[in-house]
Amino acid sequence: KQLGTFYPRGLLLMDFDEHRANRRMMQGAFKLAALQRYVEMMQPVMDRHLLHWGREDRVVFYPRIKQLLLEIGALCFLGIEDFDREAVTINDLFLDLNAGLTSVLRIELPFGAFGRAMRARRELERWCTAMITERRRRGATGDDALSQLCRATDEQGRPYDVRTIVDHTIFLLFAAHDTSTSALTHLAMYLGRDAGLRSRLRAHLARFGPGPLTHADLGRMDFAQHCLYEAMRLHPPVPMAMRRTIRDTELDGLRVPAHTVLHLPMMINQRDPRWWTDPDAFDPDRFAPPRQEQRRHPLCFHPFGSGAHKCIGMLFAELMVKTFLWKFVQRCEFTVPAGYAPRLEWVPLPKPADGVPLRLRPA
């Protein structure tokens, strides 16, 4: 309900024919050719941000990576190349919007988290509507996802209405940077604690040369992917999902009536000792042969969801994270403070409360 208030008509909230039609509409933005182009587009953005990071000896990781990934989302999904002027405004709007997810007083008043979130949503809608109108006026020829949505047509050959594209664009931009920010921040926490793990990851990534990276390169970064998966296993960006039964069913001997809302706790399933060895330990090798513990049960590892609603941007997120790791880990040696054990926040999205302070020096 909270998600639907601020991200109405998002793909995640649709079912059956409506979901299939809208997923088809968005699928073109995540086909192989599009992903290959996104890999090319995001690398100069990362280089520019990391150049600035390299001039400092200390950074707080969470706000820095959030802004970087938001800029990549704006470029790949909206086609905005000069994002500096708008970045702070858009980031603040998403911060206000997501703060509303946990608001207790759900009345739109001039003050309070809920009112700020509703105003942020309307401002984002105005911003996206103006972009779509201008994009269609100019022909929408770009490689970005928004241009593809502006060109897309339904099964009868009709263009999609502006409101539909606005809703998908806002949800896509939220999902593209906030969830990956959560995953990368937790991964930075674990890597910053473990010099041996950083050294091993650096050696693994060095095998792919000086770049620029290609889509094929990223497909061979198995250890980097296992590190990402382990961070998402321990700290899933979406800790819990909800599903509703469509007919009477039975689960483990318990009768569940139709239209019952079920909570699927990734945060519990992914630490269940029945499926995971030493489940609270950070151990990327559990995903590698011969162990492959994620295969012990079809749903013991599902940070991207499963079935028809599995995250449409999963491959994009993996490519983006691995590209960032390839650049950051080889360029920077980084550590967290001695004995680092931050308080963890779970809402609106999971992250260490202090944003993970890193000390940097050239690798």
Disulfide bonds with the S-S distance in Angstrom:
none
